[in-house]
């Protein structure tokens, strides 16, 4: 099989040599410079671009690789930000797999909710924003708070919760300035937010876990720590069943997934879905605690191969969790504690060193700390997360200009 990998990652999950036999398959890459150390020397072809955000440039590079190496049998584009580019490559190069119309179900928030609403799944009331005035009209129709969000962004970037006329005025001003062609508005549904992660095949879970967030992605986009803990019991079972109903309605039959749900007072409400592995620490804790390599087994399924880790040790009764603490924009880190060995259930941490300068925006672009947990009960994991939030006290100072 001739495989094209379109990759922007540069961590251990970008070690495609661990997932794809580079002697059995011809593997070509369109990638970024920081990924080069992870690429096996047996790779058939490597094209390096400065970045992958220019879709036309990436598609042209893929066409050039195919002309040099022969027609691809499979395109692997696993990042959320490369799903649409991967679909376009398949269309242009004549490669089987998800095309732009199918990928749109998992990238465009209006499309995904339209498909599910038509299938009878409960979703928030929503509308496409064709002009800023649509937001005020929708808010009057709903009669309560609304959420304004980009149609194809992740991690709540660009989202606004509008409770009152003052907040509405601020959002309208921003949209008038930045443009509104790619936004939607939906009713705000109150309740805890869950995420369900795993791999689905033929309308059944090969592996899945339901987790409840600590804080929200919306708060995280504004600089608040974000975490979650896997849950057990009837509510978790209901979230898993609801997830499978959503994936079936969307026609996702052979893929990794990350789906978010609002636990409203009247039952689960769909929030959004991605046809890829969840971000943050999700892939790490699923591997460490349950022994399931969701990225590796997702790739193996696409290759038509048998998953290697699903079912091997995924029956672990431990509970997994994680926490990410974003850094404050425009500040330099002076000191931070290490919590390793001080909090029961905390098994891994990744910390920045003092002196680091947070030049980017707040909201998860750069992390002060990443923490991973495993314990015997949900309460133990949530207690460990709360203990971390209390103990992880960092000292920073504002900087007048970017660090060099």
N, C-alpha and C positions, 0 to 999 in steps of 0.2 A: 504494500500500500504506500502511495506517495502522499505525505502529510505536510501541509503548510501550517506552521505555528505563528500566530500573530500575538506577540507578547510584550507587555509593558512592565511586568513584575521583575523584582530583583531580590526575592527572598527564597527560602528553601522550597516553596511551592512552585517556583519557576524552574526547578530541576527536572525538566521533561525527560531526561535520561532515566529517571527512576520510574517513569510511567510508560514510556514508549521505547520499545526495543529498536535502537538506531541501526542495528545490523539487519534485523528482519524487515524494517520499514525504511523507506527513503524519507528523511525528515529535513524539511527546509524551514528557514526562519526569516521573518521580517520582524525586527526587534529593536531595542534601544541599547546604547553603549553599556549601561550598568548590568545588563543581563548576560553579557559575553562570558564572564567566568563560569556561568552555570550551564553553558551549552557544551554537550559532548563533542569530542573531536571527530566522531563519526558522522556528524551532521553533513548532509549532502550539500547544502548551500546556506549561507547566512548573508542577509542584507541588513545593514544597520542604518537606522534613521535617527535623527536627533530627538524625535518624538512621534507619537502616533495619533495626535489629535487632528491632523489634516487628512480627512478621509480620502480625498482624491489622490494625495501623495502615496498613502498606504496601498490603495487599490492599484495604482500604477506600478508600484514596486512589486506587488504580488503578480501582476500580469507579466512583468519582466522575468520574475523567477520561474513562472510556468513556461514561458517561452524557452528559457535556458534548460529546464529540468524535465519538462513534460507535464501532462495534465495531472492536477491534484485529484486524489480520491476523497480527501477529507481536509477541511479547514478547521483548526482549533483556534478560537478567539474567545478566551474565557473571561476576560475582564468585563465588567458591566459597561465600561466605556468603549469596548471594542466589539460588542455584540452586533451593532448595526453595521460597522465596517466589515466584519466577517460575513454578514449576510450579503452585503454588496459584492464582496469578492466572489462568493459562490455564484451570484447572478452573472457577473461579468465573465467569470472563468468557466462557467458551466459545471460547477461542482455540486453534487447532491447535498442536501441539508436544509436547514432553516433559511428561508428567504426573508426579505425585508418585511413582508406582510405578516409573517409569523412572529418575527422578532418584535414587531411593533406592539404585539399583545403584552409583552413583558418589559417594554421600555416606555410606552406612552400611557400615562395614567388615565386619560380619557378612554382610550381604546380598551384597556383591560377592564375598567369598570363597566363599559358598555356591553362587552361580551358577557361578563358575569351577571349583570342585571338581566340581560336577555335570557340567561340560563336559570333565572329565579333565585340567584344568590343575593343576599342582602349586602348592599353597598351604601355608602353615604350618598345623599342627593348631591348632584354635581352638575356643572355646566362648563362649557368651553368659554374662555374669555376672549371675545372678539374685539372688545373695546373696554377701557377702564370702567366705563359706566355700567357694564354688565355685572361688576362685582357688587355695586350698591343695589342694583335691582335684585340680584340673587339674594343678598342679605335681607332685603325687605320681604322677599318671598318666603325665605326660611324662617325668619322671625327670631334669629338667635345668632351666636357666633359662627363665623365661617373661616375656612382655611384657604388661603391663596398660595398656590405652589406651581413651580415649573412642571410641565408635562413630562419631562424626561430627565430630571435630575435625581441625584441620590443623596442619602443621609440628611434629608430635610434642608439641603442647601437652597436658599432662595425662598423658603416657606415663610408665611406670615399668618398668625392667628389674629383675626380681627374681631374684637369684642364690642367696640364702640365707634362712634363717629370720628373721634380723634385718630384712632388707629387706622380707620378706613381712609381718612384723608392722607395720612403718611404713606400708605400703600399705593394709593392712586397717584400720588406725586412721584413715587419711585418708578411705577410702571410707565407713566408718561415719559419719564426721562430715559428709562432703559429699554422700553419696548414691551409689548404685551402679547406678541403673536404666539408664544409657546407656553402660555399659562392656562390653568384651570382654577375653578373655585368649587369648594364642596362644603357641605355642612360640617360643623365641628361636632363630633360624637364623643361624649365624655366616657372615660373608663380606662383601666389599665391596658397597656399595649403589650402584645405578645409577638414573638417571632417563632416560626416553625422552620426547621432546616433539615435537609436530608437529600435523598435521591429517590426518584420515582421511576417506575418502569411498568408499562402496560396497566395503568390505572391502579397501581398498588405501590406501597412504600417498600423499597428495599431497606431503607433505614430512615428514621425520622425522630426528632426530639422537639418538644414544645417548651419554650422558655418565656419567662415574663421579664420585661425590662425593669431595671432600676433607673429611674428618671426616663426621659424620652429622647428620641433622636432630634426632635425639635429643640429641646433644651440643650442638647449636645452641640448643635450647630451654633449655639450662642455661648459656648464655653463651659457648660456644666458637665461633670463626669457622667459617663454612661456605662451601664453594666447590665447583666442579666443572669438569671439562674434557671436551669432546667427545672421543670415542674412535674409533679406526679398527681394522680387522682382523677376524679370525674371531670373537673374543668379542663385539665390537660388533655384528657381523652376526647372531650368535645372539640377542643381546638384542633387536634389531629384529624378528626373526622371532617370538620369544616374545611380544613386545608385540602384534604383529598378531594372533596367536592369541588373546591375552587380550581384545583389543578386539572381535574377531569373536564370541567366546564371550559377551561382555557385551551384544552387540547395539548397539555404538556405530558407527554407519554414516556420520555426517556431522557431524563436530565437531572442535574442538581437543581435545587430551588431554595429560595429564601422568601418566605411569605409572612406578612405582618397583619395582625388582627387586633381589633379593638374589642375588649371584653365589656360590652355595654350592659346596662341593667336588664335588657330584654334579650340578650344573647350575643353571639359573635357577629361582628360586622367587618367585612373585608376592608383592609386599608390599602395595601399594595403588594406587588409580587415581583420577583426577579428570577429569571431562568439561569441562575448561576449560584455559586457557593456564597453564603453570607460573608459579610466583611468583618472587620474588627478582629477579635480573637476567636471567632466561632470555629473556623477550621482547625485551629490549634487545640482547643479544648475537646472537640469531638474526637480528634485523633488521640489525644493524651488520655482521656478518661474512658472513652468507649472503644478505642482501638480502630476507629473507622477513618480512613483517609478519603474524605469526600471528594477532594480534587482528583486524586489518583484514580479512584473507582469511577468517577464521572468520565474521565478520559478513556478508561478501559472500555466502558460501555459504548462510547462513540467509535472506538476501534472495533467493536463487535466482539470484545474479549470478556471473559468472566471477571467480575469484581474479585479482588484479592483479599479485602479486609472486611467487607460487609458480612455479618454473621459469624465471623471468627471470634471476636471478643465483644461484640456490640451489646451483649446482655448484661454488662456491668451494672450493678445496682447503685453505683455511686452517682452523685449529682455533680454536674459540671457548671461552672459559672465563670464570668470574666468581668473586668472593670477597666475602662480607659479614662485617663485624666488628661484633658487637653491643657496645653500651655497658654499663658496669657500673652496676647499679642502686644508687641512693643515693650517687652520686658526681658531682662537677662536673669537666668537662674543663678542664684548665689549658693543655695544649699538645699538639700532634700534628704530625707531619711531612706534607708533601706529597711524594708519590713520583712525580709526573708528570715524565717525561723521565729518570728514574733507573733504571728497570727495563725491559729490552727485552721487548716484547710487551704491556706495560700501555698501553692506549690511552685509558682513561677512568677517572676517579675522582670521587666525590662525598663530601665531607668535612664534618663539623660544625665550627663555629667554636668556639674557646676560650671558655669561660664557660657552655657548654651544660650543663644539669643533667639527669641521667638519673633522672627521678622514677618511671618505670614499672618493671615487673619486668625482670629480665635475660632473655636468651633471644630476642634479635632484635626486641623491641618498638621499640627505638630503636637506630640504627646509628651507630657511630663512623665507619665508612668503607664505601663501596661501590666495588668495583674491577672493571673489565672488560678482557678480554685477547683478543688475536688473534695467532697465530704460525703458522709453517709446519709444526710438528710437535706431537704430543701432549706429548712430553718438554719442548719449549720452553715450552708453556703451563703445565704443572705446575711447571716450574722457576721461572717468573715468579710463580706463586701462592706457592710456598714462600719466594721472595725477599721478597715482600710481607709475609708473616707474620713474617719475621725483622726487616724494616726498619721496620714500622709500629709503633713504640714510642710510646705515648701516656702522658702524665702526668695523673693525676686526683687529686682529694682527696675524702674522704668529707664528706657534708653531714649535719647533724643534723636538718634538716627540709626540706620541699619548697622548691625555688627559686621565687621570684616575679619 
